[in-house]
Each structure stands twice: as structure tokens, then as C-alpha cells.
Amino acid sequence: MAGSIHEGPEFGVGDFVLLHDLTLDAFMENLKLRYSKNKIYTYIGEVVVSVNPYKTVNIYDQTYVDEYKGREIYERPPHIFAVADSAYKTMKRQSRDTCIVISGESGAGKTEASKIIMRYIAAVTNVGGQKEVERVKDVLVKSNVILEAFGNAKTNRNDNSSRFGKYMDINFDFKGDPIGGHINNYLLEKSRVVHQQTGERNFHSFYQLLYGAKDEKLKEYKLVRDPGKYFYVNQGGDPKCATVHDRDDYRSVMNALKVMGFSFAHAEALWKIVAAILHLGNMDYVAADDHDHAGVSDDKLLGNIAELLSVTKENLRKALCSRVIAAGGQVVEKQLTVSDAVYARDAFAKAMYDRMFTWIVGKTNEAIDPKASGIAYVGKNTVIGVLDIYGFEIFDNNSFEQLCINYCNEKLQQLFIELVLKQEQEEYQREGIQWQHIDYFNNKIIVDLIEAQHKGVLAILDEACLSVGKVTDEMFLTAMAQKLAKHEHFTCRSLNPSDKTLEHARDFRIKHYAGQVTYQVPGFIDKNRDSLFQDFKRLLFNSEEDILQLMWPEGAQNITETTKRPITAGTNFKNSIIALVDNLATKEPHYVRCIKPNEIKSASAFNDERVRHQVSYLGLMENVRVRRAGFAFRISYVRFLQRYKCTTPHTWPTFAGTDIDGCKRILQVLGHEGDVKYGKSKVFIRSPQTLFSIEETRSQKIPTIVLFLQKMWRGGNARRRAKKMRAIYLIMNRFKKYKIREYIKNLVDKFRNVKKMRDYGKSVEWPRPPSRLQGLVQLLQKVHGRWRANMILKDVPKPEWPMLRLKVLAAAAIGGRRSDWGSRRKWEGNYLAMAGTESKDNSNTADFVTKMNSLKSHDQFSKVLFSCHVKKFNKNNKPADRAIVITDKLIYKLDPKKKYKAMKKGIPISMVTGVSLTPGSDQLVIIHLSDENDLVLCLQNLTREERVGEVLGTLCSHCHRMGREIKVTINKPVHCMLGSKRRTVIVRPTAVNGGATFKKEGNDIALMWPES
């Protein structure tokens, strides 16, 4: 199709209909080329041919879903999504039931293809996000997990081979959302339960239980984690498979069972049945007497099986070693021989597993039943059917199962050719194009050979099974040789004695559409009868496990009750396949043909002989011939004109007439009018060369058009961008001016009445200014700060301004960490120099003044900032009465008892690094010095004035003037350095009469502070 033509010449042709030479060699060459380029999908019209890549390919994510969603099949390169979307669109737009038939041999990728289709449908539906629809989608997807666990197995051709046929109907409401579904299963290969060929495994469920269940669960089931211990799963050799992860799959199955609505008890019962079958395979028999009557060799093993099946040990023993026969109203118990008992044991195991699988499918159908989903829907309920069924099989040993499988493929091939021809003929008639007869091989003769009444293979087999007396497989072969002797597609050794490839009394050969298959008759009659002693049915019906009772309802019949002879397996399968084909015939079909590129599961190998054989038996060449017999390509006028109008100046860039006139004009100009026919809504192109020529012309025009479009787009885009930029700058400029005006208005409103406020606008929060006004606002904030300071100071006498400055600095340093620091009293500063009635601290003012004058002339300081009597504690752990004097240059320690003699040289005020106070009312002050010998002081005065804040304000003010800040610590306790040793100072309350003093407490210092 158009979308597949030019993926690139290096990828070959994306639609086999468009091959230049319609030969098998050309077909194979194109398929092999595309496979080597990782192009695993190719079209035959609207049929998808899929080659198993045997590796992970990243072509199924949401990006690809979006590419194919709602597109016509020929608008994108070949992909399985295109077929899924085509089926979904047909179902939704036309309210018609559709189906997707997936076929191919084992290992060709059918199961994976069906899962990809399911995931695509789940991805494109429920756009409204309804929870119940989402649940239904989840259940539909999860059903695959359960069915694969119990119905798939590793074969020599495929690590995850479906050993049953599956047809799933997905029901949709009028909006196209899934509301439920129904699954039909066909012919489970139950013989695999008791026997596997070398290199193969039993069903996945057995290994998932052994590898995935917890140790305590295996112990409960009396199992060990070693498949080699169990006969039913160790016949194929190595139980491990590199591509199958049994432990993880066990958890996935348990989760899926929960999602599907299986109760925990039901899930447990299923695994118990699997465990019982594993034990049953290890059941051996011994001759209990001289008549070779069977007896159980391991009584403990018998008890384990009985416990798992919830039946009594004795009843199980009877069912395994004898059978009850009712004849003429009498009931007789017949002991089984050892060989009969082994046959009965295997039949019992196969029947249990088959019934369990059928019950699982039924339970799954209950979970996805659209009537039980709870979704209310109106309008027509439409369906998409997905058929994933066994491919054509030719083995070294072909038995009854292979005959059934190959018969199924014959029926589907017959339906495929008929429907493709029917579709072609209907389209020609719709479009008014004359239909041409197409020669093709009609395999109805082979179908009739197998299914015909009275003279078909299955009818002869049923006749043999219903005959009275002992009828052998050899007798069945003889009957076929007599009745089918003249059939050109049947032969056996008695009919063709010269054919040494056929064994006497064993082989017969049918010439299928896919090739000749030799079948071996041993086992045909037993498998067709599919009989199981009634004793086993009664045994399981009487089990205490309710699931087993549901699985075996016929066990309720009385021993003497006569019943109809059950329908044979072959007839049952034939009827189900006929019903399936009739069902598919009512739907709009879509096809996926799967091909297996090699037998070694390699991502790079392409076995020409194996692929050629599959191409032949899938009828792909006939499909291409049917499609190519009349016209290789057809497309609607609208889409043809839209795609190819660029090829002529008469139709580019727009065409004024009708679509059909535009198409005719293009074909006239390009010279291809003689190779086409015009239908009512489509143009039909006879040869691929014409289409390639039109495509080539289009490809040559595209670069010029692309350049023109790029030029126009870039010019228009640049003009739009310029207009936008001009508009942006204009808007930005206007907006900036607006923001400035609004900010100034806001500022005026906020500060309109600050003069009347108690704090003169300190509490008013400044709005965040536009970036352009940042500098101006900072200037305004400084102006406001100065104005506010001026308003505060105007009521304060100018001589008090220095004191006010000290209090402000002290308040800032304390930061609310001390409640009382003398802020309300007048700060005098030089208390020891106060004379007369003003002196509250010093009665020897003259001595102090004399000494300070001496020090001033000696040390050249300018002014005494603070002086006060203190109790000092030194590095020698001794307290002493001293006077402390802070000047603008030095700090002095004076001895008041010696006429204020200086104790040492003055301490430079530049050595002060910090001050520590306590949050209490004590007068402890620690002045930290850079030489690690701090001044530990307790301020003293007769009136007990609070002077700590004054000392702090004095030091902070002077250091601030010097251009540095000191660290202020307010804590309890406080720390100091004395003699380069860290000491802790603790304030202890004491009696009032003692006065404040220091004491040594271990390594700490205690200030004994009198409580008021």
C-alpha cells in the first residue's frame, strides 16, 4: 500500500502485491531482505505477514500506538497495529462484528501476536477513563496469563507454545469501549500431561508450582522442589528453560487469579489438583496375586493423593485398581491388571487436567461476561474476535492430535480463500468494475476427505469406535483403505505397496494443501473414544472439594443408570471447528500470517527451506495472486488526489473540480490512463509498475515543495516572531510604567498617616518594589529612617542624646534576652567621680579623681566612659574588691583600698572581643579579652542599681566607633577564659546580708548573689 511503498529501497517492498515479478523466489527474496533489516511485518493487501524476530523489538510503545491509531492501513509502514486498528475502526464505524485470524505453525509467534493486539485495543479504548471499563480491560489482558500457565508448554519448536486453540470474542459498547468477552478453547493437548518428547516440557503450571510456591506450601502438598523426582514432568530432560521464568510467572498467575475474581480457596484447589497429578505420575503398581491383578505399591503416596483430592484413601485405591461394571441390573467389580491400571491412571490424570482447564476457561468467561460486568450499555453490542489457534503440524510421529490440528487448518484455509475472494468480488461489484474469474486451489476436497459423513476419515474412525467387539487401530486403517481407495489425496501401504516410506498396518498419508503428512494409527481409537471409567467420575464428584464436584457432574449418576454413549473426541472437535468457521464467516475478517524463520530460535538465521514451506502451506502466494489477479492497488479518489496532486501543475496546490476529475487529470498528464479503471469511489491501478512510477514522480517533486514550504514557513514565522517581539516590548514598557505608578500610589497610601502613628511608621511593611525602583526605594527608606529618628529626638533634650545612643545600642545587643538592664534610669557613666550629694558609690572622690588625672596624663586617654566598684575573680581563684574604669582607650582595674592605685597597666580596649551576661537580675559581667584572660566582674553599688546594660552599651558604642563589632552572649550559665583555661560561671542565690561574692566550685566559679 502507499504507506509501505517507500520505507526506503533498502528495505524491499512493504506490500507483496506490489512485487515486480510475482514468483515464489521474488517473494522469498523480499521477505528475507526485510527480515535482515529488522522489518518483521509485510502486507499482502490488508493481510499482515509477521516473521518471528526471536528478540525484543521496540516497536510497540505508546509512540507507535499514536502513529497507527485512527490511520488507514496503507498510511503507515506495515505493522500489526494497523490490522488491529483496522478491525477496531470497522467495528466502531460500521457497527459490524470483525475478527482477526492469527495462523502459523508452532513457534511462529501467534500467541505473542494475539497479546500485542489485545494490548493495542486496551491502549486505544476507554478514553473517558471509566473504572469499570478499565477493570474489564485488565481482566481481558490478565486472562492470557492464566491460560498460558495452564495451557502452554515448551516444545522443541517453541518455548511458549499454545497447546490448545483459543478464540476470544471481545464485546464493545456503542462508544467502542470493551465491556466484556467470551473465550472458546479447542482440543487441549492433554496427552502432554503424561508424556513429553525429549527436549520438551509438560504444561508450565507444573513447573511454576514446583519452582514458585513457598517451601511451606510445597510441604503442605507433600512436594519437593525438584521436577526430576516426578515422572510426569521429567521425561523431556532438563526442566529449566532460559526464556521461561517459572518463579516470577507463579506470582503473576496468583495475581491474575485474584484480579479475575478467583477466590483464594479456588486458587488453592487448582494447585492441589496439579500437585495430585504430579504424585499420580509416581504411582506404581505390583501384581497382588497370580492373576496379575494390580495393587498399589506405595500406600503413603496413595494417602497423599487422596488428601489433595479430598477423597478417602480406600475409595481412591478402588478407583485405581478396579472398575465397577453394571450389566443386566447386576453390579460387578472387576480387578484391573497392572497394564490396565497404568492405562487407567494416565487416563485419570489427563482427564483431571483437561476438566480443570475447561473449568478455568468457564470461570474466566464468568469474570468477563458483559452481562455480569456491571456496565450499562445502550445501542448495538459489537464484537471483535481474536483467533489464536494451532498452526499446521508435521512431526516425525503424527497422531490423532495432528490430524485434528491439520483438519482445523484446512478449514481455516478454505475460509480464508473464500472470504478473500468474496471481499475482492464484493469490492469490484460495489465500484462497478467487471469481475474476472481467478483460478486457485480449492482445498474443499481435502476438507471433505476428513469431515464428510459416512466416508470421511473422522466418520470411519467413529464407526470403528462404535463397533461391538474388539476393534484395533489396524482394523481402522483397513477400513480407510477400503473406503478411500480412489481418493487422490489419501494413500497407505496397502494401496501403494511400492511406497517403502509407509509401514504396513501403521501409516496412512494425506496430501494436505500445505504438503503431505504421514500419520501413524496406533492410539487413534483410544484417543477418539477419550473414555474414562465411571469410577473416577464418581470418585471426584464425591470429593469434599466443591470445585471437583463442579468439574465432574456426571459422577452423580447411579451405577446402574444407563447413559448415552458419549460423543467422540474427533466428532466433538469437528463440530466445534465447523461452528467456529460459521461464526468467523459472519464477521469482517482480518488476517495475521505468522512465519517461523528458523528452528534454532535465532534472531539472525533465516532458513529458506523452512520459510518456503510455510509460505506454501499458508497459501500466501495464492493470496497475492488473488489480490493481483485484477488490480494490484486501489485507493479512494480523495486520498489519491491528496497524495499525488503535487505531481502536476494543473492540480497543485489546489484543484477546483471534483476529486475524480482531479485524479483523471493527474493520470492523463503522467500518461497512465490506459492502466487504470475508475470505480464509483476508488481508482484501480492494474500493475505495480504504474504505482511505482507515480510514486517516483511524487518523490522528485517533494524536495522542491518542501523547500518552498520551508521558505514560506520560515518567512511567516519570522514575521510573526517580529510582531510578537514588538508587541512584547510595548506591553513590557507599558506594564513597567503601570507597576511604578501603582507602587508609588501604594507607598503613598501606606505612609499617608505615619506622622500620627506612635512608631512613626516603623511597623509599616514596605511593599516589594519593581526592579527599576530598587535604588529609589532604598534611598526613601533611609530618608524615612532619618525623619523618624528626628521625630523621636525632637522631644529629647540634646544633652541626653549620647545616653540615648548607648541605650539603643545596648537594646540591640541584648535583643530581648534580658528583662531588666537599666533602660529606665539615667546613665551617669563615671559613677566614682561623682562628688557631693550626687555620690552614691564613692566617698573618696578626690583620691579617685587625682589618680585618674595622673593616668590620663600618663596614658593619654581622652575621657572616662564608665567607672564603678566591682567584685572581681582572678585566675588564681581569689575574689577581690576592685574599681573598674572604662576609658576611650584603656580599661583599668583599681584598688579602692589603696587610694585607687592601678593594679596593672591598662588593658587596651581593642583587646575586647565580647561580653557575656546572664538573663537574670544579677550584675555579672564577663568582658572577653583576646589574651584569653577575661575580666570576671560583679558590679556593685549601694543602691543596687542595674548597670549591666550601661557597661554593655558603653563597650558596644566605643567598638562601633572603632569600626568593629563585639559578640554579646546572654546565657545561663556563662563561660570565660582565665589563664587560658575554659571556666564556667554559675549564679547561685544566697542570703541578702552577705553581699555578692565569688566562690570556687571544683573547676567552676559560683557567683553568690543575694536575693532581694
Disulfide bonds with the S-S distance in Angstrom:
none
